[in-house]
Amino acid sequence: MKIMKTFFVLLLTSIMAYGQTYKPTLSELSGNGPTVDNKGYVYNFRGGKLENCYNSVTTYNTVYNQLGSTNYAYELNAELGILNILANGKQTSTEVFCNHFTAYNCFDVEKSRTGFIDLSDEANRNMEIRVKSSVPVEKFGAYIMTMDRSYMIQLGNGEEHASESLPAGKWKVIKTQALFETWDGIALDASKVIGIGFYARNAEDPQPKGTIEIDYVKVGSSARSFIPSSEPSPTLQGYTFSFDGDSLHTCSAPVNTLGNNNFTFAVDESKHAAVLKQTVSGNQLNVFALEFTDRDCFLQPISFPSADKQFIEVRIKPDVDVPSFGVVLSADRLSDQLWDYAEVQKLVELKANEWNVVKLPVHFKGHSGEGMDLTKIRGVVLAFKPTRSSDKSKAQTVSYEIDYIKVGDVLNVSSKK
């Protein structure tokens, strides 16, 4: 109990001031930008030209951060969220079309407050691209773009090891690795990723004349797909975790899960359910949080609706009887590991090996005793105490399957079990 008391004191004493209404950056509005852990990047090309740092916004590299030759042209279809790369057939075999990552209102990523995208972890060096070509392409792929110690841009290798063919007129999802060495074997610094370069090669026509359409690009942690699918309501006054596990709508672990070391979290795609495992020692209340994101894994705060929709509903199945379970709202992050959440006022019992539907009214009183900002609801906190005071305190593991979590004005998601 002493450990938990200390934890709550930290929550109380670490509250940061969030006085203004949340205002998304241009990168967030477009669906382009670094993931929260700064170990990934997403291009989704949504929003207007302004939000996409296109033409009307002056950046270090002026126009949409293009770093290509004059033999390429490009068009942004912001309505459809597609970048069109136009190759005129005059390119040499070494030419590529590059996009420089931007963040925080069109600053080049390395000049932003979080700095470079860090892909030092070899298990995290993934790229995913949804692409369509107007003509057949024998080799299409992407180079990772880094910056060396002299602040010169360097392109990694990729063509011989990480390319795929494209048929004409069909969308294709390419999943490949980013290679951090040059064509002649010189190693590149994987902690200083600043962009991506695309290439299209044919044997007879080194870069074919035609149009390459890019729907989205995911790099690093954003290319992972094993954490829950989720959906904010159209009104942004509700949220649904449905855990469908499809690759397009899932987010990486550091983005939207927060909790202590007593929990592990995964998504079982075959069951369309989240699997939460808790190592229990003693009878204290442990908490685990899920944060709201949009489809591109950017944190997505919601506002809260009228009184008739102020509820949270969870469908959950434990493998043992659980005497105390509750769920509450969370507010802004206090740090990477601390967040403020409503005081847990109501606890219910869960039956072992049965689907329990828990629907609780929400309240907005935080640990500080003050009301929470209803325009900045960041997620939900699950609270578990699976042992009673009379139980022995030896360590054990409790597993929970979670079918869905609904908050406020949610989409029409029903049980699939």
C-alpha positions in Angstrom: 0.0 0.0 0.0 2.9 2.3 0.6 4.0 2.0 -3.0 0.6 2.9 -4.3 0.3 5.8 -1.9 3.6 7.1 -3.3 2.3 6.7 -6.8 -0.8 8.7 -6.2 1.2 11.4 -4.5 3.4 11.6 -7.6 0.2 12.0 -9.7 -1.0 14.8 -7.5 2.3 16.7 -7.3 3.3 16.3 -10.9 0.3 18.0 -12.6 1.3 20.3 -15.4 -0.6 23.4 -16.4 -2.7 22.9 -19.4 -4.6 26.2 -19.5 -5.2 26.7 -23.2 -7.5 24.8 -25.5 -5.6 22.1 -27.4 -4.6 23.2 -30.9 -3.2 20.6 -33.3 -0.1 21.4 -35.2 -0.1 21.6 -39.0 1.6 18.1 -39.1 -1.1 16.6 -36.9 -3.9 18.2 -39.0 -2.5 16.6 -42.2 -1.9 13.2 -40.7 1.8 13.6 -41.3 4.4 13.6 -38.5 6.4 11.8 -35.9 4.8 9.2 -33.7 4.7 10.1 -30.0 7.7 7.9 -29.2 9.8 9.7 -31.9 10.7 6.2 -33.3 8.4 6.4 -36.3 6.8 8.6 -38.8 3.5 8.7 -40.8 2.6 10.3 -44.1 -1.1 10.3 -44.8 -1.3 13.5 -46.9 -4.6 14.6 -45.5 -5.7 18.2 -45.0 -5.2 21.2 -47.2 -2.0 22.4 -48.8 -1.2 24.6 -45.9 -1.4 21.7 -43.4 0.8 19.6 -45.7 3.6 22.2 -45.8 2.9 22.6 -49.5 3.8 25.7 -51.5 2.2 28.3 -49.3 4.3 27.5 -46.3 8.0 28.4 -46.3 10.2 25.6 -44.9 13.9 24.9 -45.0 13.5 23.0 -48.3 10.8 25.4 -49.5 8.2 23.4 -51.5 6.8 20.4 -49.7 10.3 19.5 -48.6 10.9 18.0 -52.0 14.5 16.9 -52.5 14.3 15.5 -56.1 15.6 16.3 -59.5 13.8 18.5 -62.1 12.9 15.3 -64.0 10.2 14.7 -61.3 7.1 16.7 -60.7 4.5 16.1 -58.0 1.0 16.9 -57.1 -0.8 16.7 -53.8 -4.4 15.5 -53.8 -5.2 16.6 -50.3 -8.9 15.7 -50.6 -8.0 12.0 -51.3 -4.9 12.1 -49.2 -2.6 11.0 -52.0 0.8 12.2 -53.2 1.3 11.9 -57.0 4.9 11.6 -58.2 5.2 12.2 -61.9 8.3 10.8 -63.7 8.9 12.2 -67.2 11.1 9.3 -68.4 14.3 11.3 -68.5 15.7 10.3 -65.2 19.0 8.6 -64.7 19.2 5.3 -62.9 20.4 7.1 -59.7 17.7 9.7 -59.4 15.2 9.5 -56.6 12.3 11.6 -55.3 12.7 12.4 -51.6 10.4 13.8 -49.0 12.0 15.4 -45.9 10.1 14.7 -42.7 8.5 17.7 -41.1 7.1 18.2 -37.6 5.4 20.9 -35.5 4.1 23.4 -38.0 6.5 22.5 -40.9 9.8 22.6 -39.2 12.2 20.1 -40.6 12.1 17.1 -38.2 15.8 17.5 -37.1 15.1 21.1 -36.2 11.9 20.3 -34.2 11.8 20.2 -30.5 12.0 16.4 -30.5 14.7 16.1 -33.1 15.6 13.2 -35.4 13.5 10.1 -35.8 15.5 7.4 -34.0 15.5 3.9 -35.6 18.5 2.6 -33.6 16.6 -0.5 -32.6 17.2 -3.0 -35.4 13.8 -4.6 -34.7 12.1 -1.2 -35.5 13.6 -0.6 -38.9 10.4 -1.1 -40.9 8.7 0.7 -43.7 5.2 0.3 -45.1 4.0 2.0 -48.2 0.6 1.8 -50.1 1.4 2.6 -53.7 -0.1 2.4 -57.2 1.6 3.0 -60.5 0.1 3.9 -63.8 2.6 1.7 -65.7 4.3 -1.6 -64.7 7.4 -1.1 -62.6 10.0 -3.8 -62.2 11.6 -2.4 -59.0 9.9 0.0 -56.6 11.2 0.8 -53.2 12.4 3.4 -50.7 15.7 4.6 -49.3 15.9 5.9 -45.8 17.3 9.3 -45.5 19.7 10.3 -42.7 22.0 13.1 -41.7 25.7 12.5 -41.0 28.1 14.3 -38.6 28.8 17.0 -41.2 25.0 17.6 -41.5 25.1 16.2 -45.1 22.0 14.2 -46.2 22.8 10.5 -46.9 20.6 7.9 -48.5 20.7 4.3 -47.4 20.8 1.3 -49.7 17.7 -0.6 -50.7 17.3 -1.3 -54.4 18.9 -4.8 -54.6 17.6 -5.9 -51.2 14.2 -4.2 -50.5 12.3 -3.6 -53.7 9.1 -5.1 -55.3 7.5 -5.0 -58.6 4.3 -3.0 -59.2 1.5 -4.0 -61.7 -0.2 -1.2 -63.6 -3.3 0.4 -62.0 -3.5 -1.7 -58.8 -2.8 -0.6 -55.2 -0.1 -2.6 -53.4 1.1 -2.5 -49.8 4.8 -3.0 -49.6 6.4 -3.9 -46.3 10.2 -3.7 -46.2 13.2 -2.9 -44.1 15.2 0.3 -44.1 18.8 -0.4 -44.7 21.3 1.8 -42.9 24.3 1.5 -45.2 25.2 3.1 -48.5 25.5 1.1 -51.8 29.3 0.7 -51.1 28.8 -0.5 -47.5 29.4 2.6 -45.4 27.3 2.5 -42.3 24.8 5.3 -41.6 23.6 6.7 -38.2 20.2 5.1 -37.6 19.4 7.6 -34.8 19.3 10.5 -37.3 16.5 9.7 -39.7 15.2 12.7 -41.5 13.2 11.5 -44.5 12.6 8.9 -47.2 13.4 8.6 -50.9 11.4 6.7 -53.5 12.7 5.0 -56.7 11.1 3.2 -59.6 13.3 1.2 -62.0 12.8 -0.7 -65.2 15.6 -2.4 -67.1 14.9 -0.7 -70.4 13.7 2.6 -69.0 15.6 3.2 -65.8 12.8 5.4 -64.4 9.5 4.8 -66.3 7.4 7.6 -67.6 4.2 7.6 -65.5 2.5 8.4 -62.3 3.3 6.9 -58.9 0.5 7.4 -56.3 1.4 7.2 -52.6 -1.5 6.7 -50.3 0.4 6.5 -47.1 3.9 5.8 -45.7 4.7 4.4 -42.2 8.2 4.3 -40.9 9.6 2.7 -37.8 7.3 2.1 -34.8 4.3 3.4 -36.9 4.8 0.4 -39.2 4.0 -2.1 -36.4 0.5 -3.4 -36.2 -0.2 -5.3 -33.0 -1.9 -2.8 -30.7 -5.6 -2.1 -30.8 -7.7 -0.7 -33.6 -9.7 2.2 -32.4 -12.0 4.9 -33.6 -13.0 8.4 -32.3 -16.7 9.1 -32.9 -17.5 11.6 -35.7 -18.5 14.2 -33.1 -15.2 13.7 -31.3 -17.3 13.3 -28.1 -16.8 9.6 -27.8 -14.3 6.8 -28.5 -14.4 3.1 -29.2 -11.6 0.5 -28.7 -12.7 -2.5 -30.8 -9.4 -4.4 -31.1 -10.0 -5.6 -34.6 -6.2 -5.8 -35.2 -6.1 -4.9 -38.9 -2.8 -3.4 -40.0 -4.2 -0.1 -41.2 -5.9 1.0 -38.0 -3.5 -0.2 -35.3 -0.9 1.7 -33.4 2.5 0.8 -31.8 2.9 0.0 -28.1 4.5 3.2 -26.9 1.7 5.4 -28.4 -1.3 4.4 -26.4 -0.6 2.1 -23.5 0.6 3.3 -20.1 0.8 1.3 -16.9 3.1 -0.1 -14.3 5.3 -3.1 -14.6 2.6 -5.5 -13.4 1.0 -5.6 -16.8 1.7 -6.9 -20.3 -0.6 -6.0 -23.2 -1.2 -7.5 -26.7 -3.9 -7.9 -29.3 -5.1 -11.4 -30.3 -6.1 -10.8 -33.9 -7.9 -14.2 -34.2 -10.2 -13.3 -31.3 -10.5 -9.6 -32.1 -9.7 -9.0 -28.4 -7.1 -7.3 -26.3 -5.2 -9.6 -23.8 -4.1 -7.9 -20.6 -2.0 -9.9 -18.2 -1.4 -8.8 -14.6 1.2 -10.1 -12.2 -0.4 -9.8 -8.8 1.5 -9.6 -5.5 -0.6 -8.4 -2.6 -4.1 -6.9 -2.8 -3.4 -3.3 -3.9 -5.3 -1.6 -6.7 -3.2 -1.6 -9.9 -4.0 0.6 -12.9 -3.4 0.4 -16.7 -4.3 3.1 -19.2 -5.2 3.1 -22.9 -4.9 6.5 -24.7 -7.1 7.6 -27.6 -5.5 7.9 -31.0 -6.6 8.7 -34.5 -6.2 6.3 -37.4 -2.6 7.3 -37.9 -1.6 6.7 -34.3 -1.5 10.4 -33.3 -2.9 11.0 -29.8 -6.5 12.2 -30.2 -8.0 13.9 -27.2 -11.8 14.1 -27.2 -14.3 16.5 -25.6 -17.2 15.1 -23.6 -20.9 15.0 -24.5 -24.1 15.8 -22.8 -25.1 14.1 -19.6 -27.2 11.3 -21.2 -24.0 9.9 -22.9 -21.6 10.2 -20.0 -20.7 6.6 -19.5 -18.0 4.0 -20.1 -18.8 0.4 -21.0 -16.3 -2.5 -21.0 -16.9 -6.1 -22.1 -14.2 -8.1 -20.3 -13.5 -11.8 -19.3 -11.0 -12.7 -16.6 -9.6 -16.2 -15.9 -10.3 -15.9 -12.2 -12.9 -14.2 -10.1 -12.0 -10.5 -9.6 -13.5 -8.8 -6.6 -12.7 -5.2 -7.6 -12.7 -3.7 -11.1 -13.3 -0.1 -12.2 -12.8 2.1 -15.2 -12.4 5.9 -15.3 -11.4 8.7 -17.6 -7.8 10.1 -17.9 -6.8 13.6 -18.8 -3.5 15.1 -20.1 -0.3 13.3 -19.8 1.9 14.6 -17.0 5.0 12.9 -18.4 5.9 9.8 -20.3 5.0 7.6 -17.3 2.5 9.7 -15.3 -1.0 10.9 -16.2 -3.9 12.4 -14.3 -7.1 10.4 -14.1 -10.4 10.6 -12.3 -10.7 9.2 -8.8 -11.9 5.6 -8.9 -15.3 5.9 -7.1 -17.1 2.6 -8.1 -15.7 -0.9 -8.2 -17.6 -4.0 -9.4 -16.9 -7.8 -9.2 -16.0 -9.8 -12.3 -16.9 -13.5 -12.7 -14.2 -15.9 -13.9 -14.4 -17.2 -17.5 -17.5 -15.2 -18.3 -18.0 -12.2 -20.4 -18.8 -9.4 -18.0 -20.4 -6.2 -19.3 -19.6 -3.3 -17.0 -21.3 0.0 -17.7 -20.4 2.8 -15.3 -21.3 6.5 -15.2 -18.3 8.8 -15.6 -17.3 11.7 -13.3 -14.8 14.4 -13.7 -13.1 14.8 -10.3 -9.4 14.2 -10.5 -7.0 13.1 -7.8 -6.2 16.7 -7.2 -9.9 17.2 -6.1 -10.4 19.7 -9.0 -12.6 19.1 -12.0 -11.0 17.7 -15.2 -10.8 19.7 -18.4 -13.6 18.1 -20.5 -11.9 19.3 -23.8 -8.8 17.1 -23.1 -10.0 13.7 -22.3 -7.1 11.5 -23.3 -8.1 8.0 -22.6 -9.4 5.5 -20.0 -7.8 3.9 -17.0 -8.6 0.3 -16.0 -8.2 -0.4 -12.3 -7.9 -4.0 -11.0 -7.6 -5.6 -7.5 -8.0 -9.3 -8.2 -7.2 -10.5 -4.7 -9.1 -10.0 -1.5 -7.5 -8.8 1.8 -7.8 -12.3 3.2 -5.9 -13.9 0.3 -2.3 -14.8 0.5 0.0 -12.2 -1.2 2.1 -14.7 -3.2 2.6 -13.7 -6.8 0.2 -15.0 -9.5 -0.8 -14.0 -13.0 -4.3 -13.0 -14.0 -5.3 -12.8 -17.6 -8.1 -10.6 -19.0 -9.7 -10.6 -22.5 -11.2 -7.3 -23.4 -13.8 -7.3 -26.3 -14.4 -3.6 -26.5 -14.4 -0.3 -24.5 -16.9 2.4 -25.3 -16.7 5.9 -24.0 -19.4 8.6 -24.4 -20.9 9.2 -27.9 -19.5 6.1 -29.5 -19.8 4.4 -32.8 -22.2 1.5 -33.1 -19.8 -1.3 -32.0 -21.3 -4.5 -30.7 -19.9 -7.7 -29.3 -18.4 -10.1 -31.8 -18.2 -13.0 -29.4 
